[in-house]
Amino acid sequence: MSRREAFDAVIIGGGHNGLTCACYLAAGGLSVKVMERRGVVGGAAVTEEFHPGFRNSTASYTVSLLNPKVIRDLRLAEHGLRILERPMSNLLPLPNGDALRVPSDEGEFRREVARFSAGDAERLPDFIGMIGRVADEVRSLVLQTPPSPGGGVTDLWRTLKLGLDLRRLGPAGQRDLHEIFTRSAGTVLDDWFESNPVKALYGFDAVVGNYASPYSEGSAYVLLHHAFGEVNGRRGVWGHAVGGMGSITQAMAAEARRLGVDIETHAAVSRVRIDQGRADGVHLADGREISARSVVANVNPKLLYLDLIEDSALDPEFLGRIRRYRCGSGTLRMNVALSELPRFDCLRGDGLQAGHQSGIIIGPSLQYMDQAWIDARNYGWSRSPVVEMLIPSTIDDTLAPEGRHVASLFCQHFAPELPAGQTWETNRDAAAQTVIDKVTEYAPNFRESILGKVVLTPADLEQEFGLVGGDIFHGALGLDQLFSARPVLGYGAYRGPVEGLYMCGSGTHPGGGVTGAPGHNAAREILRDFRKSGGWKKAQ
């Protein structure tokens, strides 16, 4: 027998954006229900034990893009969230035993770059300034609702305001913005720098979570997307959430419950209920129904429109666009339990501790990254993968037993779909060994120090977290899938093509990463619609 409940809003998916949206809606006076398929809220931003005594961030693994307004509004610090800045931003080991180090001080970084190229050191401040100015412009758009083409007065104002905002950049800044949005990262970096390590350092941000070569058009924007964050008020840096990424979403859940949000886990939604052209609730896999005045989806747009809604309720042209919506990060994610720290050949003497506390990037040149992508397209995964390793237990003793460590490995490129006749289920171990072999080339004790591991292929990321094609961004960050066109042009303002249906996930503006911005923005639009309707009667 089905059981019916009624809420102002039911949210599909208890990831960070769903929880963010729930908090703002509840603070605005709505009754809210969050339905989470897994046994724990947080989506891909969770902390779990993966080997006896060892805990780590399961999928998402580092912090920078989490919006400061969301942190303040949701009182995350009051609920226990602490974010520590990396003592050293990044370390790029090189095959010859040297490394490019990225200290937090810009002057020290410039002196480090000068070891590889005096010219690059001279150009570095101008490059950092250019990226910073463009990132500031993008940052100003993060909490805005994109205008819809052909919309009303509000959309016209949003379009005019966007034009006025862009004028502030001036002609040179506008050209920089245009180049970043339309060119490849490789082309931009080749124009600025001559040293392979320096170009590789920035090029990594163009391919992380992006199934593409650094020379693919549009990859420069992905580089920029990773540059507009901040940690504790410092822009452009990365940090660690004490207790892992789950500490972020558990703090969000605590605030949601404080505001009266009803959160239910082990609650898989099987279908959005649509009555007379309006979304008015959800069907659950266990046979229950939840009634609601609005349905808010915090899932990949492909999952929402292709799996949770009947085709007959959607326009065929819209459905075709969704089927062509591009997903796939080319990512393999590993967590490893270690008996000791990796002894990297490049880490000796005074830099040992800071180096282990940085983001350690294995990918010494743009050509190396390009070949990794070519390998994945030809064979299914890279023979020499691009790897970022973080060892959060060096600054967070809650994750591993004393004297032991955990490491996160985020690896590119691993094709979302393998060549015909192959599956990720049968190739998981072989792919993982490729990663282990590569890290061991730079840290000879790595393989023997592994006590246990968990490996998530693109297929695993899709099955476990709903990341279609293993796409950590809920859709590629191409120019055709950004801002007003995310996920489809005309539906970029968080409203779906069915009345009462909304989207609040990373498949909407401003895209992927643990930002909370889509949830924040969607809640603002939902509340605006409820207020228009008067007395919470009916969303428009």
C-alpha angles and dihedrals in degrees: 000000000000122000120215126209129178129219137159089240134012115196120207108215129025098222121130095278093048090051092046092051091047092054094051093045092049091047086053092057103264126132106238136193123192118202116199122185095203126066093253132044120238105077108216091348099079137121116223139166108255100171127021107286094001123104130178145156101286102210117344105052116174140044134229110102097060102122115245092220090056090049091053099040094048092045090230094163090053088054090055105270114151122177120195122201116232110258088220116025100214144346122206110195115207129212092245093061095259124109141201108236123202109204119189092246111085094211092054090047091053091052089050091052089050088066087068101032132358089201092053090050089053093049095042099087091051091050093048089048092050093049090045093053093048091044090052089055092049090045089056089058097048096090095037125101110237115240118250117229110250092013129140134273092296092056091046090054091048090053093049092047090051090054092049091049092052091052088066089069093063124217096298093047092048090053090050090051091049092050093048092051097046110029134070120261089235093057093047093047093045088055092052106036142032102194117092095214093052092048091046092051092059094032091063090068088056095058103032105113089356118108095215145089117265082243093058113113111257095026090111088068091055087055088052092046089063092049104061098073132097141198121217091340097313111118125223096017134113132225149178126252107224107243091024131274090309088072088068096053094039088055089050091050090050091054091045091053090046087057092050101259114158107226119190126184128196084039111129117189112221100181143003108239113232122187122182092344096312132105106234106162146324139271115226127216090242092060099260126126127214116202119210140163089230137020118213119194121208094179136097109289090238091057092048100048102029100038109023103039129057113247090232090066093059134067110255092229090054091047090053090054091051092050088055093046104123120237132166131101099191088228134153116189125202134180117194133190111219133202090206141359117283109260101223114197089228095054113084135140123346096001095060101097097038091047092055089049094055134079103273110210122197105196110095100188144013088248090057090053092046091052090049089058093045090051092051092051092048103037108014099258140027119275087209105029128201107244134187113194125194122184101197094173088075089073101019116056092184092080106061141021116271112286092014130094146204125218132197116213119194108188137193141225114029114140118242087224123032124218117283114293096021130101134191090234091066096036101044096099095045091051091048091051089054089058093045091049092051095050090046089058087065099031108033096195095052100096094048093046094061112111096173141341145191120212124202116193122192088267091051092049089053095047097043102037106017092248099153109224087001087287109166090193097052087240137012116285095233124144088251090059103043138099111340090008096057108136096347130348108261093030101064094109094079093260119117127218091260119074112254093020121117138175124218105164136101089276085078132063127330091022135217136356129073096294108127087214098115090051091048094048096044091052090053091054093045092051090047090055093047091051091050090054092053127234093014090286102140135345115240 
